Amino acid sequence: MAVKILMPALSPTMTDGTLARWLVAEGDKVRSGDVIAEIETDKATMEVEALDDGIIAKIIVAEGSQNVAVNALIAVLAEEDEDVSEAAKIAEGAEAVPAPATPAPAPKAEAVQAAANPAPATPAPASLPAPAVSQGKVRVFASPLARRIAGDAGLDISAVKGTGPHGRIIRADVEEALAKGASAPVAAVAAAGTLAQSERFEPHNAMRRVIAERLQQSKQTAPHFYLTVECEIDTLLQARKALNEAAPEGVKISVNDMVVKAAAAALIAVPEVNGYFEAEGCRYFSDADICIAVAVDGGLVTPVIRSANHLGLSAIASTSADLAKRARDNQLDPSEYSGGTFTISNLGMFGIREFAAVINPPQAAILAVGVGEKRPVVRGDALAVATVMSVTLSADHRIVDGAVGAKWLQAFKGAIENPVTMLL
């Protein structure tokens, strides 16, 4: 009997998604557990596996199709020993969804404007072909991020050995291959270098669209206000050094891990910041589920460190490192980036001294962390030098009042400047 393949719900809140890529073609034989497609959600690209053995009788939704509703029919699988043409008839009532048309390039600027503001010469990126699945060709399983990196470097991805699930090629495999000496063809690089000007148009993926929608909604509906304090972190840096010397092998506690712990302590001390504003009232939480902003290819993911107030620094460090690595490799489960009661965005590693972040709805606040650097400070009537880190709390004034936000920052600053209190 023919098996319907439906658009899966990859998270509790998912209503639609983008069918990014088919890894099979009509007529291909598949086994239960084979990866047959990649679905883009608002946070990551997830794999869809075949649940039965059989032959792909009909593909209804073309790859690249956006806003495909959950539980929509996307393909039909004929079971073994079943007539494929008969199985394909099950799709007769469903209208095939064609691949989206490639948008026309934006019109070029007028000659006078172009002369006044010449565009930098940027080589056009190598196109990323879909994996070959026809007879006589080898099917290549690779993450979208791995394909982009290989394409940009001119690397033949079929020559890379995969170490991911089922031998799938992941980002680390491509980077290792490039580190061993693989590079873009010289002729291609030389040709690209002769271009005086080039254009590039990239349609929004699901992640970028949702980031734009949610953050625009946040700025339009949540009245942001901002509070900044400067924290002296010399004592914290000394404590971090001592903790890392005593930490288990393989565990390295970062300043950001200590920021997470301090934020969790402050959320418990000032629970009015640990909540959501909702239409009928304010919802508050007893545990601090802290999101950490991780930059990934094409957007931003905020995996959650659950109950950070109950975790030690070693556990926070291990959890944070694992979540960040798997976020960059598109290997997070939807449950690992759903929810969260507070977010931390740290741009200190990029040398950013101070900034204000946009609240991650429906949360009440987000903390923006800058770089720790040597600055002059006044102690008594004398000048001194200390390592200072600026942090800015962006808060939703519908749920957090100014005095509450200030009280929270005092609690956070106290934990950062007296890190021993985080161990109590």
TAKASUL-V692723 format. One line per field, one symbol per residue. psi: psi as a letter, one per 40 degrees, with the letter a starting at -180 (. if undefined). burial: b if it has 24 or more other ideal C-beta (glycine too) atoms within 12 Angstrom, else e. A space follows every 10 residues. Layout:
BEGIN
psi: ???
burial: ???
END
This chain:
BEGIN
psi: hihhhihihe idehdiahgd hheiiheihi iheihdihhh aedihiihih eiiahhdhhd hiiehifhih eihdihhhii eihddddded edehhhhiii ihiiiiiiii ddddddghii hhhhihihii hheiheihhh hiiddddddd ddefhhdeeh hieahfeihi ddddddddde eiiihddddd ddeehdiiih hhihiddddd dddddddddd dhgiihhhih hheddddddd dddddeiihe hhhidddddd dddddddddg eeegaihide ahhiidihhh hhhhhiheah igihhhfdee iidddddddd ddddddddef eiideeeiai eiihhhedee ehdhihihhg ifidiihhha ihihihihhb eiiihihhhh ihhhiheddh iddddddddd ddddddeged dee.
burial: ebbbbbbbeb beebebbbbb bbbbbbebbb eeebbbbbbb bbbbbbbbbb ebebbbbbbb bbbbbbebee ebbbbbbbbe eeebeebbeb beebeebeee eeeeeeeeee eeeeeeeeee eebeebebeb bebeeeeebb bbbbbbbbbb bbbbbbbeeb ebebeeebbb bbbbeebbee eeeeeeeeee eeeeeeeeee eeeebbbbbb beebbeebee ebebbbbbbb bbbbbbbebb eebeeeeeee eebbbbbbbb bbbbbbbbbb bbbbbbbeee eeebbebbbb bbbbebbbbb bbbbbbbbbe bbbbbbbbbb bebbebbbbb bbebebbbbb bbbbbbbbee eeebbbbbbb bbbbbbbbbb bbbeeeeeee eeeeeebbbb bbbbbbebbb eeebbbbbbb bbbbbbbebe ebee
END
